[in-house]
Amino acid sequence: MNFFRGVMGGQTAGPQPSGAETIQKLCDRVASSTLLEDRRDAVRALKSLSKKYRMEVGTQAMDHLINILHTDRSDSEILGYALDTLYNVISNDEEEEQDESEDENAQKQADDLGTQFTEKFIQDPEHITLLLTLLEEFDFHVRWPAVKLLTALLKSQGVQVQGIILVSPMGVSRLMDLLADSREVIRNDGLLLLQQLTKGNAAIQKIVAFENAFERLLDIITEEGSSDGGIVVEDCLLLLLNLLKNNSSNQNFFKEGSYIQRMKPWFEVGDDNSGWSAQKVTNLHLMLQLVRVMVSPVNSPGATASCQKCMYQCGLLQQLCTILMATGVPADILTETINTVSEVIRGSQVNQDYFTSVNAPSNPPRPAIVVLLMSMVNERQPFVLRCAVLYCFQCFLYKNQKGQGEIVATLLPSTIDANSISAGQLLCGGLFSADSLSNWCAAVAVAHTLQDNLTQKEQLLRVQLATSLGKPPVSLLQQCTNILSQGSKVQTRVGLLMLLCTWISNCPIAVTHFLHNQDNVPFLTAQISENLGEDERLVQGLCALLLGICIYYNDNSLENYTKEKLKQLIEKRIGKENFVEKLGSITKHELYSRAALKPQPIFPSPEQMLFDHEFTRLVKELEGLITKAVHKSSEEEKKEEEVKKTLEQHDNIVTQYKELIREQDVQIQELKEKVSSMTTQTEQLQATVSQQQSQIQQHKDQYNILKLKLGKENQSQSSQGDTQVNGLQTEELAQLREELEELRRQQKLLQTQLSEKDVQIDSLKSAAQAAEGPAGSDNTEILQELEGLKNQVQTHLAEISHLKAERQELLRRAEAGVKPSDTAPPSDSSSDAAKAELENRLAAQTAEMERLKESRSGLEQQLAAATSTAAILQTEKSKLQTEVQESKKEQDDLLMLLADQDQKIHSLKQKLKDLGEMVEDEDDLRDQTSDEDDEDED
């Protein structure tokens, strides 16, 4: 102990040992001491010297310290000292670096020293495994130093340490347990450890995610106060970014776990947004980045669309738009919010439609798009904010033809409202302002309203601009070319050339409008042919692209500027090789490749804002086509046109066949479904048949077994003596006799029932015949009687008619004073007699007519009664016939049953006969009875 007191500062005589000597002695003590207390004191002394003598301690003591971790696992104090010492040797603390030296060389040396000791430590992977084992110790003095040491190792040699932890059993799971530690110091340092562990390693990121990391981290963020929380929230968000960025599997897991919905409360801000702390700004900035990671354009389109839909449905997009229109939000948060909203709505029609409906809280309310465009064309706004607004406008129009039409409509004369500011007015104002950045932004914004939209390209040709009082308006296309020819700033000209190229590409009508101005082609050829400085080479390349588009999309409607004449002009004024070289200079520009990487316009300074991402895609598409078009001859073009026509015809044929194939596919699918159902039915039937066959086979087997058994019994029974009767046991004979008697009784009973049925059938037949006979004859008689009655009625009617005619004649004669039988002039007496006679005859005829009417009424009643009787008889006949049929059916059933009984009786009798038993046959009994009767008669 005196030795340690000397080392730790006690006063001793003689020269003091150097630091290296002291460390060597301490290392010897650690290695050789048998007492745990001595080793503990030595390790504590090494810890106190490790920062000052980092090189010496790391070189001499590392192996001894690692050995302590192996051998003294039971003492947490010495383990803690050893881990702290290793941490001091390996980590590159900023304070330590500042204490040692302020120059960069000393700092580099310190970093190299930490790297060397880290490499030495991880030479044996078991050392990392040992640290992971120590993490299971709950003791604070062991677990916390182990977390810090592992973090330092990951910072120094991350890839190597990640590989060792990845293959270590339960390695990642042990580290995830740190998030559940109740001691905040360990939990917070565990977050830093997991940040280092998940950097750039997709496999570890997946394991951490499936260890329920999202749930735990979101819980910690909520517990710590979300965006109002401290540095712990920041660490959780950084870890979430590590897990989700460029990891499609974790992104899908995050979405499917409904964790997007849990992000919405992060963005709930109040009306008073003044006085945000720096930590809150940092937290909210990271939260916005987390949203952008889920909907980044570099993700797969399907995954992005799914997340965009989810963000709209849960209200996250609406919450972001609230921040967008709120007042008092810090500029950097507002800029990042605009970028986030941009990517949430990009390519999503539903989200884009919602964004159209968002209004700023102004009086009167203005659309959010108009408010944002006002910021974009305002040169006093920050550069990054203007870039964000442009990106938002581009994302709003991306694959949104409806939105493109709405923006272009605000430029058309019929829709312009002088009392309000529209998007079209702001774009035109920016396009022709004195600020070159506003010119470029407005030109790119208008180009995006035309992207892949032929209809809007043609509509924009209608836009007319009033340049000054007293002069006629000019078209927007002409005004753009006028500004180009005036030699404005490079940024302005580049923006206008990109707009013109986008406008007339794939639009022959726009090409015709452009060529119709006689000054445009000479201006372009002059720009391309001149030898200008380096700054102008990009403008020359864009002029070459514009002229090439005029050739490629030319419909030859203008005689002076056909494809062939423009190519001849290029060959004479510029030269084909020079033209192609200038055209190729666009893609060789240093800013071209940067813009081609991402859709978002990110530029270090306003002067470098030259290329748009969508325009780089257009250049890539057209460069080769224009080069080929310039070098082609007229004959080759004719051949190509013929080939195109042929291909179009073939395409039409192919389209027809495709439709036919689709129809056949539908039919085939229907037939497949039918075949499938029939196959299922067939399988069921086959299963039924198989089951029945199996049952039949079982019955056959049982029958064969019984047959063999009966044969064996017959053979064995025939050899037995008097105890058996013809091979049959007495009991079996008695049983057979009983069965025979029972069958006979049943037969008699059935015969009795049959006789009763026969009697019933005979009675029914008789009734039916009686019904049929009399009913039939009655029907015939009734019909005959009816016919006779009809004839009588007709006769009576004829007589009545005759009597009426005769009566009329008598009346006529009576009125004329003529006697019916005498033509001589009548006397008074004869006249009276004749009149009396006529009256008597009329009275008689009248009485006869009354009698005939009564007779006719009676006949009609008899006819109705006969008809009713016939219907009743017919109904009874049908009923009797039905009963006869049922009786016949019952009789047939009884006959069948009797036949079966006879068959059974016969088989039993035959069996008894075969067994030698005397059996009286009923036929023989009948014969005997008949013979006896004959004898008696004799």
VODRENRO-123149 format. One record per residue (C-alpha): residue in one letter; x negated, y negated, z negated. Coordinates in steps of 0.02 Angstrom, whole numbers, plus 32768, in hexadecimal, padded with zeros to 4 digits. Each point is the difference from the previous one (the first is absolute). Layout:
N
AXYZ ...
END
This chain:
938
M800080008000 N7F6B7F8C7FE1 F7FD2801C80B5 F80A97FC0803B R7FFA7F6C7F8B G7F5A7FD1804F V8048801180AD M809B7F9C7FD5 G7FA07F6B7FBC G7FB680307F57 Q7F587FAE7FD3 T7F6C80778011 A7F477FE18002 G7F9B8015809F P80247FDE80B7 Q80B58011803B P8023808A8082 S803A7FCE80AE G80B3801A803B A7FCF8095806B E7FA480527F6F T80937FE57F8C I8078804A807F Q7F8E80958017 K7FFB801F7F45 L80BD7FF17FF6 C8014807B808F D7F8C807B7FA7 R80677FEB7F63 V80A18023805F A7FB5809B804C S7FAA80467F65 S80687FCE7F6A T8066808B7FB4 L806A7F907F94 L80987FB58055 E7FEB7F5E7F9D D7F4F7FE78042 R8037801D80B5 R80937F897FE9 D7F8D7F777FBE A7F8880198090 V808B7FF48082 R80457F647FAC A7F527FB3800B L7FF7802B80BA K80A77FAC801A S7FC37F5F7FB1 L7F6680008072 S8059803780A0 K802E7F53803E K7F567FB17FE3 Y7F9B80978036 R807680448084 M7F788049806E E7FA6805A7F73 V809C80457FAD G8047803C80A6 T7F5D80528033 Q7FD380557F5B A80A3801B7FA2 M808380318083 D7FE080BA7FF8 H80007FFE7F40 L80A27F9F7FFC I805480798078 N7FC4808E7F93 I80507FAC7F69 L80A67FFF805F H7FF080BC8014 T7FC280327F53 D804F7F867F85 R80B580088039 S803D800E7F4E D7FC17F547FCC S80617F748051 E7F8C7F777FC0 I7F6280418055 L80658022809F G803B7F4C8002 Y7F4D7FBE7FEA A7FC1806F808D L808B7FCB8077 D7FE67F487FD9 T7F4580118020 L801E805580A9 Y807D7F79802E N7F837F757FD7 V7F7C8054806C I807180238098 S80747F698007 N7FD07F5A8050 D804D7F867F85 E800C7F4E8042 E7FCA7FB97F59 E7F6A80717FFE E7FD47FCC80AF Q800C7F497FD2 D7F93801C7F65 E7F7A805C805F S7FF07F8C8092 E805D7F7E8061 D7FB4801E80A9 E8046807C807E N7F66806F8001 A801280287F48 Q80B980248019 K7FDB80748091 Q7F7F805B7F96 A808180177F76 D807D8047807D D7F7E80768045 L7FD580387F50 G80B5802A7FDA T800D805F80A5 Q7F6280657FD7 F803D80327F54 T80AC802B8047 E7FB280718082 K7F9880537F7A F8099801C7F93 I806D804D808A Q7F7780718045 D805280867F97 P80BD7FFD801E E801880537F58 H7FD97F587FAF I809E7FB5804E T806380997FCA L7FBB7FE77F50 L803F7F4D7FFF L80AC8039803B T8002807C7F70 L7FD37F777F84 L80957F9B803E E807080817FAC E7FBA7FC97F56 F80807F917FAD D7F7E7FA97F93 F7FF47F4B8034 H7F417FFB7FEC V7FEE808C8080 R808D7FE3807B W7FE57F47801E P7F42800A8023 A802080968072 V807F7F998064 K7F867F6E8012 L7F6F80718031 L8067805B8085 T803B7F588045 A7F4C7FC3800D L7FCE809F805C L80907FE8807C K7FCF7F4B801F S7F4D80328025 Q801680A18064 G80BA800B8022 V8006807C808F Q7F9080817FAC V805A7FF57F58 Q80AA800A8057 G7FCA80A18056 I7FCB804E7F5A I80A27FCE7FA8 L8069803D8092 V7FBC80B27FF3 S800180017F43 P809380647FB8 M80837F897FBA G7F867F708017 V807C7F818042 S808780397F87 R7F8E7FDC7F6C L7FE37F518040 M80BB7FE38019 D801C802B7F48 L7FA77F5D7FD5 L809A7F9D8037 A806480537F77 D7F857FD17F76 S80547F947F7C R7F617F9A7FE7 E80087F72807C V7F447FEF800F I7FEE80B2803F R809B7FF2806F N7FC27F5E804F D7F518043801E G8052809C8045 L80547F918081 L7F567FBB8033 L7FBD80B1800A L808F80398071 Q7FE67F68806F Q7F4D80358020 L803280B68012 T80857FE18087 K7F9A7F8B806E G7FF9804480B2 N802980B57FD3 A80A880378046 A7FFA80AC7FAD I7FEA7FB87F52 Q80837F7D8025 K807F80898027 I7FD680627F63 V800F7F647F93 A80A77FD58052 F804780AD7FE3 E7FC77FF87F4B N80917F857FE6 A7F907F678011 F80867F92804F E8079801B7F71 R7F7D7FDD7F7B L7FB97F658055 L80AB7FB3801F D802F80207F4B I7F617FA87FC6 I80237F6B8073 T80B07FF17FB9 E7FC2800F7F4D E7F7C7F7B801C G807C7F818046 S7FF7801C80BD S7FC17F648059 D7FF37FA17F5B G7F8D80877FBA G7F457FF67FE7 I7F6680538048 V804780AE7FE1 V808A7FDF807F E7F7B7FCA807C D7F9E80A17FE2 C809E8069801A L80277FA680A3 L7F4D8017803F L800D80BA7FDB L80A9800A805B L7FB17FAB8097 N7F7480808000 L807F808E7FFC L80717FBC808B K7F927FA4807C N7FE28067809E N8048809B7FAC S80A080328059 S801F80957F8E N80007F957F63 Q80687F7A8056 N80858080802B F7FF980457F4E F80147F4F7FBC K80987FE0806E E805280A97FE1 G7FE87FE97F45 S806B7F618007 Y7F707F977FC0 I801F7F768082 Q80A17FD57FA3 R7F9B7FE67F61 M7F9A7F778055 K80957F8A8013 P7FFD7FBA7F4C W7F4B7FC9801B F80397F748073 E808B7FB67F97 V7FC97F4A7FE9 G80607F747FAD D802D7F53803E D7F707FB17FA3 N7F6280408052 S7F867F7F7FBC G7F6A802C7F97 W7FDA80AF803D S7F69804C7FA9 A7F6D803D8066 Q802280B27FC6 K80B57FF78039 V7FC97FC280AB T7F848090800C N808180817FCA L80867FC28078 H7F817FFA808D L7FD480B77FE2 M80B8802F7FF6 L801F7FB080AA Q7F6B805E8046 L804C80A17FBD V80A17FDD805F R7F9C7FDD809E V7FA280A47FEF M80A6805E800D V80367FA680A1 S7F597FDE8051 P7FFF800380BF V7F70807D7FFA N807380817FAE S8063807A8069 P809B7FAD804B G8076807D7FB0 A7FBA7FE87F51 T80007F438012 A80B47FFC803D S8037806F7F6F C7FAE7F8E7F7F Q80487F658054 K80AE804A7FF6 C7FE7802C7F49 M7FC37F507FD6 Y80997FB3804F Q807980787FAC C7FB87FE77F51 G7FFD7F428011 L7F437FEC8001 L80037F9F80A6 Q80857F8B7FBC Q7F957FE17F65 L7F687FD6806B C80677F878068 T80357FAB7F5E I7F497FE27FD6 L7FE47FC580B2 M80837F777FEF A7FDC7FD67F49 T7FAC7F5E7FCB G7F647FF17F97 V7FB480A58037 P7F417FF7800D A7FBF7FEF80B2 D7F9F80A38004 I809580617FBB L80727FAD8080 T7F88802D808D E7FF480B57FC9 T80BD80097FEB I80167FC380B4 N7F878087803C T805C80847F99 V80AC7FCF8042 S7FB5800380AF E7FCF80B67FF3 V80A180347FA8 I80687FBF8093 R7F87802D808E G80588070807D S8098801E7F8D Q809E7FBE8051 V806580037F5F N7F7B7FA27F9E Q7FE77F84808F D80BB7FDE8006 Y80007FE17F45 F7F6D7F888010 T80637F9E8081 S80877FE17F7E V7F897FBE7F7A N80127F457FE1 A7F947F877FA0 P80537FAC7F69 S80057F568054 N808C7F878028 P803B802A8081 P7FBF80B47FF9 R7F82802B8087 P7FD180AC803F A7F6180467FB4 I7FB5801380B0 V80147F468021 V7FB37FD17F58 L7F6B80728020 L7FE57FBD80B0 M7FFE7F507FBA S7F6D80357F94 M7FA880548093 V7FFF7F65806E N7FD47F8D7F6F E7F457FE08006 R7FFF7FCA7F48 Q802C80B07FC6 P7F7480797FCC F7FB68065808F V802380AA7FAF L80B57FCF7FE3 R80167FD080B7 C7FB480A68035 A8078805C7F8B V80967FA5804A L7FC9802D80B1 Y7FED80B67FCB C80AE7FFB7FB3 F804A7FBA80A1 Q7FA780858067 C803F808C7F8F F80B17FB98008 L7FFB800D80BF Y7FA680A88009 K8073807A805D N80907F887FDE Q804F7FCF80A6 K80967FB77FA5 G7F907F8A7F9E Q7F9E7FD3809D G80A17FCF8056 E80367F957F6C I7F5C7F9F7FFF V7FFF7FE680BD A80B67FC77FF7 T7FCB7F6D7F91 L7F937FC38091 L808980048083 P805D7F5E802A S80AE80467FDC T7FD7802E7F4C I7F977F6B7FC6 D804C7FA57F6A A7FBE7F4F7FED N80387FF57F4A S7F9980937FBF I7F4F80418010 S7FF580A6805A A7F75807D8014 G7FF27FD480B8 Q7FE77F487FDC L7F7880257F82 L7FA78074807A C80057F80808B G7FC47F7B7F8A G7F6F806B7FCA L7FD9803480B2 F7FE17F4D8039 S7FC17FAE7F5F A7F537FB37FEB D7FCA80897F88 S7FAA808D805F L8026807F7F77 S80B97FD6800D N7FF3801280BE W7FB380AD7FEE C807A803D7F7B A80987FC1805F A7FC3804C80A4 V7FE580AA7FAE A80AA7FF57FAA V80597FDC80A5 A7F9F808E8052 H804680767F7D T80B27FCB802B L7FDB804580B0 Q7FA1809E7FCF D804580958063 N80A17FA08025 L801E7FDE80B9 T80A87FAD7FDF Q7FB77F797F90 K7F707FE18079 E80807FD48084 Q80697F9B7F85 L7F6A7F987FCB L7FEC7FC580B4 R809F7F997FE4 V7FB37F977F75 Q7FEB7F498035 L7F9A7F7E7FA0 A80157F438001 T7F4D7FC08007 S80237F438000 L808C7F83801F G802E7FE180B3 K7FAD809E8042 P805A80A08032 P7FEE80957F8A V7F8180868028 S800780B97FDB L7FA580497F6B L7F9780688078 Q7FC97F668060 Q7FDB7F9E7F62 C7F8C808A7FC2 T7F9D7FFC80A4 N7FFB7F427FF9 I7FAF80037F54 L7F848083803D S7FCA7F928090 Q7FE37F6C7F8A G7F6A80567FB2 S803380077F49 K7FA6805D7F75 V7FC980B3801B Q807480427F78 T80967FAB8051 R7FD6803F80AE V7FE280B17FC2 G80AA7FFF7FA9 L805A7FBF809C L7FA8807D8072 M8032808F7F8D L80B47FC18005 L80017FF580BE C7FB380AC8016 T8080804E7F8B W808D7FA08054 I7FE2802F80B6 S7FC080B27FE4 N807C8081803F C80757F738039 P7FF87FDF80BD I807D7F6F7FF1 A7F8F7FA67F85 V7F6A80218073 T80617FB0808F H80297F677F95 F7F497FEE7FCF L7FC0801080B3 H80857F88803F N7F9D7F707FB5 Q7F7D7FDD8084 D7F7F7FC37F80 N7FF6809C7F94 V7F9E80768070 P7F7C7F7F8031 F7FE97FD37F48 L7FE580B67FD1 T7F858023808D A7F9F7F637FD4 Q7FF580307F49 I7FC680B08027 S7F7E7FD08084 E7FA97F797F9A N7F6480237F9A L802F7FBD7F55 G7FB880127F52 E801380907F87 D80997FB47FAE E805B7FF880A7 R7FDE80B58032 L8096803C7F9D V80707F828059 Q7FBB803A80A8 G802580B67FD2 L80B37FD57FD0 C80177F9F80A3 A7FC38099805F L807D806B7FA0 L808E7F888029 L7FD37FFF80B9 G7FF280BE7FFE I80AE800E7FB6 C80407F92808F I7FB880808079 Y8037809F7FA7 Y80B47FC97FDD N80177FA080A4 D809D802E8063 N7FC07FA4809D S80967F8B7FFF L7F917F67801F E7FB0800580AB N7F677F977FCF Y7FDA80667F63 T801980B6802A K7F9380857FB2 E7F91800B8099 K7FE77F44800F L7FD57FEE7F48 K7F7F808B800E Q7FB57FAB8099 L7FFA7F5D7F9E I7FA280577F72 E7F85804E8079 K7FDD7F588056 R7FFF7F897F6B I7FC6806C7F6F G7FC280A8803D K804980A57FC6 E7F6B80307F96 N7FFA7F567FAC F80BD800A7FE1 V7FF380AB7FAF E7F6D7FC77F96 K80617F6A7FBF L8095806F7FDF G7F9480797F9C S7FB97F757F94 I80A27FFC7F99 T7FE680A97FAE K7F487FDD7FE3 H80257F697F94 E7FCE801A7F49 L80AA7FC87FBE Y806180738075 S7FD280A17FA5 R80287FB27F57 A80AF7FCE8038 A801E80AC804C L7FEB80597F59 K809C7FC67FA1 P80A17FA48029 Q7FE67F837F74 P7FA57F62803A I7F6C7FF37F89 F7F7B7F7F802C P7F737FB97F97 S801E7F518044 P807B7FA68074 E7F7D7FF1808A Q7FF580BE800F M80BC80128019 L7FFE802E80B9 F804A80AE8020 D80A8804C7FD3 H800F80BA7FDB E808F8021807A F7FA47FA18088 T7F6880727FEC R807380938026 L803D7FA6809E V7F4D7FE0803A K7FD080B57FE4 E809680388066 L7FE97F878093 E7F457FF28016 G7FEA80A3805E L809F7FE98065 I7FCD7F53803B T7F518039802C K8047808A806E A80807F8C804D V7F797F818033 H7F9380848054 K808E8055805D S80207FE180B9 S80AB7FDF8049 E800880AF8048 E7FDD804C7F58 E80877F947FB2 K807D803A8083 K7FD280B37FDC E80147FE07F47 E80AA7FB3801B E803580988063 V7FBC80707F78 K805E7F9A7F7F K80A180138061 T7FE280BA8010 L7FDB800B7F47 E809E7FA17FD9 Q8062807B8068 H7FAB808F7FA9 D80247FAE7F59 N80B87FF5802E I800080B78030 V7FA5802D7F61 T807E7F9A7F9D Q808F805D8051 Y7FAD80A67FDA K7FE17FC97F4E E80B87FD97FEB L802C80A8804C I7F8580567F8D R804A7FA57F6B E80AE803C8030 Q7FBE80B08017 D7FA87FF47F5A V80A57FD47FAF Q805580928056 I7F7280747FD2 Q800C7FC77F4C E80BA80237FFF L7FE480AC804D K7F7780227F82 E80787FD77F74 K80828074804C V7F7E808A8016 S7FCA7FE57F4E S80B180107FBE M80218099806D T7F5B804C7FC7 T80367FE77F4E Q80A880528023 T7FA9808F805B E7F8B801A7F6D Q809480037F8A L805B807E806F Q7F63806A800F A7FEE7FFD7F45 T80B680377FF0 V7FE7808B8081 S7F6180387FAA Q805B80057F5A Q808F8064804B Q7F8780778056 S7FA980187F5B Q80A580277FAC I802E807A808B Q7F5880547FF0 Q8019800E7F44 H80AA8051801B K7FB580788080 D7F77802E7F86 Q807E801C7F76 Y806A806A8076 N7F6A806A8033 I7FCD80187F4B L80B080357FD0 K800780748096 L7F5C80537FD1 K803580097F4B L80A780528031 G7FA5807E806E K7F89802D7F75 E809180117F85 N805C8073807A Q7F67806D8013 S7FE180097F45 Q80B6801E7FD8 S8015808B8082 S7F7C80677FA6 Q805C7FFB7F5B G8077808F7FD4 D80AD800F7FBF T7FEE7F647F96 Q801E7F9C80A0 V808680098084 N7FB37FF880AF G7F757F917FC3 L80717F837FAB Q800D7FE57F45 T80AB801A7FB0 E80037F4F7FBE E7FDF7FBA80AC L808C806B8049 A80777FC27F7E Q7FCC7F4E8024 L8019801A80BC R80AD804C7FE0 E80307F6B7F96 E7FC57F8C8088 L806180648080 E809F7FF87F97 E7FE87F477FE5 L7FEC7FE680BB R809C80688020 R80637F977F85 Q7FC07F638052 Q802F804980AA K80B080267FC7 L80107F537FB7 L7FC37FB280A1 Q8075806F8065 T80907FC77F93 Q7FCD7F4C8019 L7FEF802280BA S80AE804B8007 E80457F687FA7 K7FA77F908079 D804180688092 V80B07FEB7FBF Q7FE17F467FE9 I7FB77FF480AE D809480618049 S80797F8D7FAA L7FA07F68803D K7FFC804880AF S80B980207FFA A801D7F517FBF A7F8E7FBC8086 Q805780668085 A80A67FCC7FBC A7FC47F507FFF E7FB7801080AB G8094805F804A P80967FA07FC2 A7FA07F617FF6 G7FC6801880B0 S80AC8032803D D804F7F787F98 N7F877F85804A T802E803C80AC E80B97FFC7FDA I7FEF7F567FB1 L7FA47FC18097 Q8084804C8072 E80897FB67F94 L7FA77F598004 E7FF6800A80BD G80BA802C8008 L80297F707F8E K7F9C7F8E806E N8060803E8098 Q80A57FE67FA6 V7FCC7F537FCF Q7FD37FDC80B5 T80A880478038 H805D7F987F80 L7FA17F678036 A802F802480B6 E80B680177FD0 I7FFC7F5F7F9B S7FB87FA58095 H8086804B8070 L80877FD07F86 K7FBC7F507FF4 A80017FF180BD E80AE8046800B R803B7F8C7F76 Q7FBA7F6B805B E805B8038809C L80A480127FA3 L7FED7F577FB2 R7FDD7FB480A9 R809A8053804B A806A7FCF7F6C E7FCF7F4E8016 A8026800F80BA G80AC80547FDC V7FD8809E8061 K802A80AF7FC9 P7F738077800E S80618085805E D80777F928064 T7FDA7F7A807E A80B67FC88013 P80317F597FB6 P8034801E7F4D S80A27FD37FAD D800C7FB67F52 S802A80A77FAF S7F7C805C805E S7F867F777FD4 D802680147F48 A7FF080BC800D A7F5D7FF28059 K7FBF7F877F7E A803380777F75 E7FAE80918057 L7F5E7F9D8011 E80017FD17F4A N801C80B57FCE R7F728039806F L7F8F7F787FBB A802C80327F4E A7FDB80B48029 Q7F5A7FD48050 T7FD17F947F6C A8028808E7F89 E7F9B8076806B M7F6D7F897FFF E80077FF47F41 R800680BC7FF5 L7F69800F8074 K7F9F7F817F99 E802480617F61 S7FCF80A08058 R7F607FAE803B S7FD57FC37F4F G801E80B07FBD L7F92804B8086 E7F757F857FD6 Q800B802F7F48 Q7FFA80BA802E L7F687FDC806E A7FA37FA77F71 A802B808C7F86 A7FC48085807C T7F5D7FA1801B S7FE27FF47F44 T802780B97FEA A7F85802D808A A7F757F9A7FAB I802280537F58 L7FFD80AC804E Q7F5E7FDA8059 T7FAD7FC97F5B E803C809F7FA8 K7FBF80668092 S7F537FB37FF0 K7FFF801D7F44 L803380B68016 Q7F7B801A8084 T7F7C7FB97F88 E803980747F75 V7FFA80938079 Q7F4E7FD68030 E7FCB7FF27F4A S805480A67FD9 K7FAA80518094 K7F5A7FBD7FC1 E802280457F51 Q803380A5804D D7F5E80068064 D7F9D7FDD7F61 L805C808D7FA5 L7FE080758091 M7F497FD47FFC L7FFC801E7F45 L805A80A68015 A7F8680318087 D7F707FDA7F8C Q805280647F75 D801E80918077 Q7F4C7FF98037 K7FC380027F4B I8076808F7FD4 H7FCA80608098 S7F497FE87FD9 L801A80377F4B K806280988037 Q7F7C802A807E K7F7C7FEE7F79 L806480747F8D K8014807C808E D7F467FF88024 L7FE380257F48 G80738098800B E80947FBC7FA2 M80AE80308039 V805E7F668034 E80B27FF9803E D80147F958098 E80A07F9B8010 D8011802E80B7 D7FFB80B87FD2 L80807FDF7F77 R80737FAC807E D7FEE80928078 Q8026807C7F77 T80987F9B7FCB S80437FF980B1 D7FE680BC8016 E805F80247F60 D808F7F92803A D8008805D80A4 E800680A77FA6 D808C7FC27F90 E80647FCB8095 D7FE680A88050 
END
